[in-house]
Amino acid sequence: EDQVTQSPEALRLQEGESSSLNCSYTVSGLRGLFWYRQDPGKGPEFLFTLYSAGEEKEKERLKATLTKKESFLHITAPKPEDSATYLCAVQAWRDDKIIFGKGTRLHILP
Amino acid sequence: EAGVVQSPRYKIIEKKQPVAFWCNPISGHNTLYWYRQNLGQGPELLIRYENEEAVDDSQLPKDRFSAERLKGVDSTLKIQPAELGDSAVYLCASSLNLWAGGNEQFFGPGTRLTVL
């Protein structure tokens, strides 16, 4: 069964304190792995798609990486406005179904 | 460019009552998704449309939930009758045709449903 597990569930960092969020996945034939950001009361906002192991993508203070079993979302020198829930999702070639993890709630303290 | 539009934003109903949610996707997006998101959880797919065709409704509780996407544009998700456990945020998303490489999803703001 396809599965996505995100850790930690919640993370509190001081402004400027870099860290990484983890997304472990089990899927038969990965079509794509997605990272989304979700602010309270809003729908998820697309950040990145990764397709193959070794791929990396960057956007401002965020960098996403992918291996055959997991993905990391690295956040460098975060600011309070980076506080949000970060969601990871995978899509399988077999049926195009997209499965989300439960997310990591990130709180950046000023 | 307008994003995905959903209405209403909030809905409070008594159990056993019907409720309907409406979604207008981004213009030109062939694929439309309905998700349910419970508090502290990730979105869970209910149904996916490719144009007018429902290509994945395996997670839709068909005894009480129904959906339609007439003319391949707007979509409506209905619950009848609603149960207490249906309280959640219902999200609509759209993307370009998957076979054209468009799997980046754009989400609407969601409808928060409370069943009393």
Interface residues (C-beta under 8 A of the other chain):
Chain A: V4 R31 G32 F34 Y36 G41 K42 G43 P44 E45 F46 T49 L87 A89 Q91 D95 D96 K97 I98 I99 F100 G101 K102 G103
Chain B: V4 Y33 G40 Q41 G42 P43 E44 L45 R48 V55 D56 L91 A93 L98 N103 E104 Q105 F106 F107 G108 P109 G110
